[in-house]
Amino acid sequence: MASDHFKKALELARINTSRSSANRPRKVAKRLNDSISNQAISENDFKNLTYHKTQVQPVSPKQLRENRIIAGFPNEPNSSQFRILRTQVIQELRENGWNSVAITAAHSDAGKSLIAANLAVSLSLMTNITVLLVDLDLRKPSIHRYFDLDVEKGIFEHLTQGIPLENILINPGFERLVILPGSEPTNSSSELLASREAVDMLDEIKNRYESRVILYDLPPLLGIDDAMVILPHIDSSLLVVEANKTTEVELNQSLQVLEDHPLIGIVFNKADQLDVLQYGY
């Protein structure tokens, strides 16, 4: 569970976020609100769901377990925690008319990509939600590894070579989940994410997939400016904190970076159990 000093920092963040967001207009995303309403959509509604150019690379249950993607296995001890997180995220999106969430952390190796992958799977298992998972950690792309995907072209090639987005999308075998993967790591991520091509890509994703829940796996907040470049284009964020490693100073610095961005929750990872502390406004 979260220690006292983390809880104090979270309370301060709660106060600061409430103040900074008091006058922020809420977006209206009618189609998203319709798609995550309380009225369940039948399985038949998805029988005709096709991905015209989307590659399909089904990942086996064995590989998912080995890669710690356990959200789809009800008997796994922590799978229920992802269902709790899923519910909290959906509530915030519905109440605010949002459809996109950035998942980030203070530093690398906090488990943000694993959280993003499991949350995407958990969301996609709901019958009335489709999910797009976007790997924007260009320095250290890893989403494709969690799903054991063979990626020839990814976001890097889209930004540098103009490969159409529809040509790099991959369905990993979950009917309502599509992944926009990274490929080879690059040290020029800051420049790429600040480019006109990146802005156009984010606009295309926003406009084309307005009715989906879009999860962005972002780079860490501290030490590089990649995430700061992208955050203004995303509705909300989740902060992943690594238990027994992320310091109070790093947490406070991360909260400062996110001060003007809607923070819908903080996830304590690598503890005895996944600890989700959520707040909205």
C-alpha atoms as one frame of an Amber mdcrd trajectory, in Angstrom:
protein
   0.000   0.000   0.000   1.056   3.612  -0.445   3.195   5.024   2.354   2.190
   8.096   4.354   4.479  10.495   2.502   3.034   9.376  -0.835  -0.487   9.890
   0.475   0.420  13.413   1.635   1.834  14.181  -1.803  -1.327  12.850  -3.415
  -3.507  15.021  -1.220  -1.466  18.068  -2.249  -1.840  17.029  -5.889  -5.579
  16.674  -5.394  -5.801  20.250  -4.114  -3.536  21.707  -6.808  -5.300  19.851
  -9.609  -8.712  20.973  -8.406  -7.570  24.591  -8.398  -5.926  24.474 -11.809
  -8.890  22.705 -13.413 -11.705  24.719 -11.862 -12.224  26.766 -15.005 -11.163
  24.163 -17.555 -14.032  23.464 -19.961 -15.009  19.848 -20.294 -14.965  18.313
 -23.723 -17.979  16.746 -25.332 -17.441  13.419 -27.048 -20.953  12.192 -27.722
 -19.970   9.101 -29.625 -17.610   8.009 -26.891 -20.227   8.601 -24.223 -22.646
   6.532 -26.258 -20.128   3.722 -26.608 -19.394   3.508 -22.880 -22.927   3.990
 -21.666 -24.482   1.648 -19.161 -26.445  -0.100 -21.907 -24.466  -3.145 -22.948
 -23.965  -3.834 -26.635 -24.545  -7.419 -27.688 -21.821  -9.614 -29.118 -23.713
  -9.618 -32.427 -22.929  -5.928 -32.787 -19.285  -6.881 -33.206 -19.738  -9.815
 -35.576 -19.227  -7.498 -38.522 -16.291  -5.685 -36.928 -13.488  -6.001 -39.479
 -10.037  -4.486 -39.807  -9.695  -3.999 -43.520  -5.938  -3.466 -43.557  -5.105
  -4.430 -40.010  -2.671  -7.254 -39.481  -3.934  -9.941 -37.129  -1.270 -11.600
 -34.987  -3.021 -13.637 -32.287  -0.964 -14.133 -29.143  -1.367 -17.373 -27.222
  -2.634 -17.471 -23.622   0.667 -19.115 -22.632   2.671 -16.227 -24.084   0.413
 -13.666 -22.436   0.960 -15.260 -19.035   4.709 -15.441 -19.577   4.714 -11.742
 -20.484   2.596 -10.887 -17.395  -0.441  -9.797 -19.410  -2.873 -11.256 -16.895
  -5.876  -8.922 -17.185  -7.719 -11.444 -19.345  -7.382 -14.279 -16.838  -9.973
 -13.933 -14.037  -8.189 -16.470 -11.827  -4.923 -14.520 -11.773  -4.514 -12.740
  -8.399  -3.992  -9.233  -9.803  -6.486  -9.373 -12.670  -9.216  -7.973 -10.417
  -7.065  -4.904  -9.758  -7.084  -4.110 -13.470 -10.858  -4.424 -13.511 -10.985
  -1.883 -10.681  -8.627   0.415 -12.573 -10.699  -0.073 -15.731 -13.874   0.981
 -13.929 -12.234   4.087 -12.492 -10.841   5.117 -15.875 -14.183   4.616 -17.636
 -15.988   6.659 -14.987 -13.608   9.586 -15.480 -13.821   9.412 -19.269 -17.600
   9.253 -19.236 -18.021  12.091 -16.718 -15.682  14.418 -18.614 -16.445  13.500
 -22.222 -12.886  12.293 -22.801 -11.597   9.329 -24.767  -7.798   9.361 -24.375
  -5.466   8.542 -21.488  -1.689   8.850 -21.234   0.096   6.285 -19.059   3.438
   7.556 -17.811   5.876   7.394 -14.887   8.643   9.397 -13.270  11.386   7.115
 -14.576  11.887   4.117 -16.822  11.315   0.561 -15.615   8.439   1.573 -13.322
   6.153  -0.813 -15.195   4.075   1.780 -17.054   4.050  -0.183 -20.320   2.930
  -3.338 -18.537   0.148  -1.384 -16.818  -0.871   0.129 -20.180  -0.972  -3.281
 -21.880  -3.025  -4.899 -19.113  -5.416  -1.955 -18.913  -5.921  -2.106 -22.690
  -6.764  -5.811 -22.516  -9.108  -5.305 -19.575 -10.955  -2.494 -21.347 -11.239
  -4.475 -24.576 -12.980  -7.332 -22.774 -15.976  -5.082 -22.122 -18.602  -5.692
 -24.788 -19.298  -2.002 -25.376 -15.758  -0.645 -25.738 -13.098  -0.790 -28.433
  -9.536   0.174 -27.586  -6.556   1.606 -29.429  -3.202   1.202 -27.637  -0.494
   3.534 -28.958   3.195   3.091 -28.104   4.696   6.585 -28.029   7.747   5.663
 -25.957   9.957   5.974 -29.017  13.188   5.688 -27.024  12.155   2.370 -25.504
   9.152   0.889 -27.324   7.982  -2.286 -25.615   4.241  -2.753 -26.128   4.824
  -5.081 -29.085   7.013  -7.341 -26.940   4.288  -7.846 -24.343   2.006  -9.145
 -27.106   4.785 -11.035 -28.905   4.172  -9.074 -32.108   6.391  -9.177 -35.173
   6.631  -5.492 -36.118   8.183  -4.573 -39.448   6.878  -1.006 -39.581   5.765
   1.086 -36.635   5.237   4.645 -35.490   8.852   5.558 -36.257   8.357   4.585
 -39.902   5.049   6.451 -40.015   6.735   9.642 -38.809   9.879   9.346 -40.925
   8.662   7.569 -44.068   4.983   8.446 -44.203   3.763   4.853 -43.880  -0.049
   5.132 -43.428  -1.341   4.394 -39.937  -3.716   1.726 -41.215  -0.724  -0.192
 -42.573   0.967  -0.512 -39.182  -2.026  -1.338 -36.976  -2.005  -4.817 -35.433
  -4.815  -6.768 -33.807  -3.290  -9.135 -31.197  -6.233 -11.518 -31.166  -8.529
  -9.577 -28.836 -11.558  -8.638 -30.910 -11.863  -5.063 -29.646  -8.176  -4.183
 -29.252  -5.876  -2.700 -31.887  -2.252  -1.719 -31.288  -0.272   1.048 -32.948
   3.203  -0.253 -32.134   6.660   1.175 -31.901   9.468  -0.513 -33.774  13.164
   0.250 -33.428  14.237   2.572 -30.573  15.479   6.023 -31.530  17.463   8.715
 -29.743  15.776  11.444 -31.796  12.421  10.917 -30.105  12.108  14.491 -28.800
  12.503  15.947 -32.267  10.135  13.408 -33.810   7.408  13.937 -31.215   7.660
  17.713 -31.640   7.450  17.486 -35.431   4.578  18.496 -37.672   4.231  14.836
 -38.624   3.620  13.854 -34.989   0.983  16.559 -34.535  -0.740  15.402 -37.716
  -0.605  11.803 -36.484  -2.195  12.703 -33.144  -4.891  14.705 -34.921  -5.582
  11.783 -37.247  -5.858   9.367 -34.317  -8.160  11.735 -32.450 -10.460  12.303
 -35.423 -10.474   8.784 -36.829 -10.920   6.948 -33.526 -13.189   9.352 -31.685
 -15.483   6.579 -30.470 -12.681   4.396 -29.072 -10.807   4.536 -25.823  -7.254
   5.510 -26.772  -4.403   4.616 -24.422  -0.991   6.178 -24.998   2.102   4.597
 -23.479   4.277   7.685 -22.980   7.969   8.092 -22.130   8.958   8.891 -18.525
   8.283  12.408 -17.260  11.695  13.182 -15.766  15.021  13.609 -17.535  13.594
  14.035 -21.048  10.931  16.288 -22.528   9.205  13.716 -24.766   6.101  13.359
 -22.607   5.680  17.110 -22.120   5.517  17.551 -25.893   2.701  15.005 -26.226
   0.573  15.619 -23.124  -1.316  18.678 -24.474  -2.795  16.444 -27.189  -4.184
  13.855 -24.729  -7.277  14.297 -22.556  -6.056  12.792 -19.290  -3.253  10.857
 -17.637  -2.418   8.023 -15.251   0.826   8.164 -13.284   2.568   4.881 -12.456
   4.674   4.920  -9.291   7.085   2.072  -8.600   6.870   0.874  -5.013  10.123
   1.151  -3.036  11.920   2.899  -5.897  10.122   6.093  -6.922  11.168   8.711
  -4.374   9.001  11.387  -2.840  11.052  13.999  -4.713  10.456  12.209  -8.023
   6.757  11.925  -7.287   6.486  15.630  -6.493   8.470  16.537  -9.628   6.179
  14.340 -11.719   3.092  15.952 -10.224   4.543  19.365 -11.077   4.970  18.303
 -14.713   1.343  17.135 -14.707   0.064  20.167 -12.793  -1.888  21.591 -15.737
  -2.944  18.217 -17.129  -5.983  16.237 -15.917  -4.579  13.456 -13.722  -7.231
  10.794 -13.174  -5.229   8.392 -11.048  -1.971   7.153  -9.602  -1.093   3.469
  -9.781   1.354   1.978  -7.279   3.069  -0.869  -9.093   5.354  -3.698  -7.963
   3.929  -3.666  -4.467   2.438  -6.720  -2.744  -0.647  -5.945  -4.788  -1.504
  -3.330  -7.381  -2.583  -0.247  -5.410  -4.709   2.236  -7.319  -5.271   5.669
  -5.808  -7.698   7.576  -7.995  -8.986  11.086  -7.956 -10.834  13.267 -10.397
 -12.645  16.579 -10.345
